[in-house]
Amino acid sequence: MQTQPSDFDAHHLSFPLVDRFAHLRDQEQLHLFAKRDFLDLIEHHKGQMEYAEALTVSDFALTIHLLDAELLMLKTDLLLENKRPQEALAMMSLLEKVCPDEISILCLRARAMFQLDENELARALLAGAKSWAPTSRMAEILLLEASLLQRTGEKEEAYQRYKEILTLEPRNRTALEKIWLASESSRNQKDSLAFHLVIIDRDPYNGMAWFNCGQAYYYLLRYEEALEAFEYAGMLEPQFSLAFCYAAEVALAIGQPKRALKNLYDILQRSHDPGILKLMAQSYQALQIPGKARQYFLQARNLDPLDDDTYYQLGKIYMHEGKPSIAARYFERAVNLDDRNEEYMLALAEAWYQEGRTGEAEACMVRATEIAPEIPEPWIRYALVHWQREDWDGTLHILEDALEHTWDAGIYYLMAAAQIKKGQRKEAFRSLEEALGEGYESHDVFFTYLPDMKQDKDVKAILRYFA
């Protein structure tokens, strides 16, 4: 969610290196480019996932630093990242002559075999390595094995490998980052919680273990414990902004916006990530401080002008302030960015109705029912427009169309009300019974349409029966 400061610095400091490489290459003077510079430049391109560029730099490096084991290893890895396993295997033949690191070469060979669909051979190579590798190298082998297992869909086995790694190295960052997704895909969230609690018992200052506990608690709907775990993870790893963001999201979900803000203020001093700014805005929305919410949504919009939800939220704020013309502009922008979202369509329709643009508003309502015909809300809101005009036939027509696609007690309550207005009491009571059969707890909505029907003896009798 956020670029770490160290990543930011590395990204920008590498540009002089890129320029110097290009200049020396053009002058055919790359012999003046040190090996360390080549390695740094290759790592820069890898960090940017520019594998083809990294490979090009490694080729130039090897023309100057012939048979250098470190550069040969790096080029072999890059060939595999570029999905060129045959060339990587050819490079390994040369690498074996100059590099004594058998385990690294074996891992590279296993990756090549996997890319060539020789999965069993890849596994056999790794199984053999595990039988003689020193404990200090076991995590490296297990990480690769877990990665290969995940790619072949063996989710349970991959999850167990990550547990093995963390049993050996409880602070192995890669395993800590990957085990949560592995536990989700293998449905081992309860086991993951128990496992990470054991790690924390032995090492209570393991921030990533606390973060993974937070994920598990959240999955198990133990929100207060999830919030505390995320907050503790952030306290232990203040540069890990994701912990603060998750803490803020959970705090908002359980109705604690002030606590959400407390988690967000610290990272806001270090990053103006649009996602963080949106969480700030949502916290102020929950606190009913629309001016501050708008301020942060606008900042988020400036950083990410293609986020449709930001425009939608801004539109809601202006609607709440009684400014439908401004709200409509934001809702239009949201619709232009995502015209398959029925909520955006309904919001734009409401703004246009208030502006007196009824034709355009109804077109939006119709479009909302087309986008999500299985969702009752667009149908009910469209039918209510005709109800407010006292167009009982139009109301019923829309609701009958709705029932061909979806079902909801709210549809039948409004239908019963329209039928009463038309004098169709028998049909209305059948609709009312249909609604009460599945949605008795929401029967008060019927009286919002027809308050006088609270005293109707037939309605009272039907309610007593369903109660």
Buried (B, 14 or more C-beta within 10 A) or exposed (E): BBEEEEEEEBEEEBEEBBEBBEEBBEEEEBEEBEEEBBBBBBBBBBEEEBBEBBBBBBEBBBEBBEEBBBBBBBBBBBBBBBEBBEBBBBBBEBBBEEBEBEBBBBBBBBBBBBBBEBBEBBBEBBEEBBEEBEEEBBBBBBBBBBBBBBEEEBBEBBBBBBBBBBBBBBBBEBBBEBBBBBBBBBEBBEBBBEBBBBBBEEEEEBBBBBBBBBBBBBBEEBBEBBBBBBBBBBBBBEEBBBBBBBBBBBBBEEEBBEBBBBBBBEBBEBBBBBBBBBBBBBBBBBBEBBEBBBBBBEBBBEBBEEBBBBBBBBBBBBBEEEBBEBBBBBBBBBBEBBEEBBBBBBBBBBBBBBBEBEEBBBBBBBBBBEBBBEBBBBBBBBBBBBBEEEBBEBBBBBBEBBBEEBEBBBBBBBBBBBBBBBEBBEBBBBBBBBBBEEBEEBBEBBBEBBEEBEEBEEBEEBBEEEE
